[in-house]
């Protein structure tokens, strides 16, 4: 008779059985035969695509734990205790897995029965007897840890496996936090789809991961609705999107679009740049009214009647009646294009009224024919001309008189001169459009034709958006909801958000609740405390973050002579690479070429931001302007004073420095030759 296997062996056996069940589920999907199911070719293609998506979603990702926790219930969840319902056991994982009989072997982390894994405590056990966490090395289950939630006399203590997972070295793209979601994060993740939400999160609080897990949760809870309306994740740049792109697939969601704001407004090719002041003014919300006036400026009141000839009859609509129609359409504040499309029908209706008064009985076909009549079309062209959004913005930024006419009372003369092009281009294609110009074209395009709305949009690093950029994003979720993620202290543009209330108003979601995350899980205590010294200068209204990490981290600040700086930075990188995990060398943008040369001379290979780290390539050279949203186990920060000086003003420079200081997961080495900013130079 064989000995009873120990608990770890039993859990490994369940893992093996669960993986086998997942393979069987995928095999069943692959074996589906739809030849005689679909009614026609189109339906067959749609069904085949859905099956292919199902097969892809059932893939067992190598090295990724299929389940990470277990709940032992005192009674069946949802049952009345008085009924004496027996206990139940559920394994919590990234996706649902069932056996051949349909019984669950792994429960999706998003299911209601999984929620106590994140929220149960000794104070509120939620019916859970024991919570078990699993530790993995690669895809192999190597450890487990039990938490007895019935021991109300005992103290709540941090989970060693949870702490180890949070502090595990980071190599490769951003990974999910599904095994480590904290109660306050879970509340945000599972918030309803009906209302928009804004998350103010200090560095290391997991706001980006929370936003991505929220998308995964909403797709689980409202899949049919969001399949129709769509979801979108918006990040600050391509490097950031490449860094996060593996999180949703790891959670079983393969069809969530990702884009930058620049991608959304790509109506024109961006080849130029603005001065900081010009960019700030073009991003000002006042430009929305300037554009609205400009778009409508082509509408003129009719001075001649419209005469429609049909057969032997002539039907006349006088100018005053045409003017009434035009003024009514203007008063309704419709999209310019929609009103222009409605105008010929309104004129045709006026003609039909005259036909009926004369004893005729015209129908809808007659009205459509009248609307297409040459005289009606000519009147519409003269009264309500078509508007090309790019050409309109081109004229606005090129023609001083045109701009002055429509910016009157909104922009003063100096502001108008600031945004005007010094040398007007000859055409839309030859113009050197800036990123801010593209946003103006998008606004004009929406004034002409309504922008389609999605069901849910996640906007990350939102603090850097201008009011006009917020409006561009808001148009994409006008009839849906949004999750806005950011940190006011990390705003590094001249137009950075002053308050979330203001930002949400520009987004069109003024009713959105603002939640603040201040518990850090990533940045070591000493590092976040050091960086938080800058808060009084960059965001005095924010609460400094605290770190729940047990380890203080590896933190050093070293001053060297100017001619020793490059060598000292290279040596700091070499020391960091001697440890496990990734290393990021962050420097002011103009220092990057110098440091690249020094690294090459020292024989240290390096990656560019967004390139995936691996066991063989663990050092990334990061311009400070691209550091936001990224993280590394060890960060070497080169010359903080240069990071500050590279920005147009001190406050923005200190915010950029705050971002750079808080990219470290395990250790930070600051190397400098010039004086540190005052708050960092003083003793703690």
Secondary structure, DSSP 8 states (H G I E B T S, - for coil): ------HHHHHHHHHHHHHHHHHHHHHHHHT---TTT-SSHHHHHHHHHHHHHHHHHT---TTS-SEEEEEEESS-TT--GGGT----EEEEESS-EE-TTS-EEEEETTSGGGHHHHH--SS--TTEEEEEEEEEETTEEEEEEEEETT-TTS-----HHHHHHHHS---SS----TTT--HHHHHHHT--SSS-EEEEE-TTS-HHHHHHHHHHHHHHHTHHHHHHH-EEEEESSHHHHHHHHHHHHHTT----EEEEHHHHTTTS-B-----HHHHHHHTSTHHHHHHHHHHHTT-----S-EEEEETTEEEEE-HHHHHHHHHHHHHTT--HHHHHHHHHHHHHHHHHHHHHHTT----HHHHHHHHTSHHHHHHHHHHS----HHHHHHHHHH-HHHHHHHHTTTS-HHHHHHHS-SS--SSTTTS-B-HHHHHHHHHHHHHHS-----SEEEE-SGGG--HHHHHHHHHTTTTSEEEEEE-GGG--STT--S-HHHHHHHHT-TT-EEEEE-EESSS-HHHHHHHGGGHHHH-TTS---EE--SS--EEEEEE--GGGHHHHHHHHHHHHHTSSS-EEEEE-GGGHHHHHHHHHHTT---EETTS---SS--EEEEEGGG-TT--EEEEEEE-HHHHHHTSSSHHHHHHHHHHHHT-EEEEEEEEESS---HHHHS--
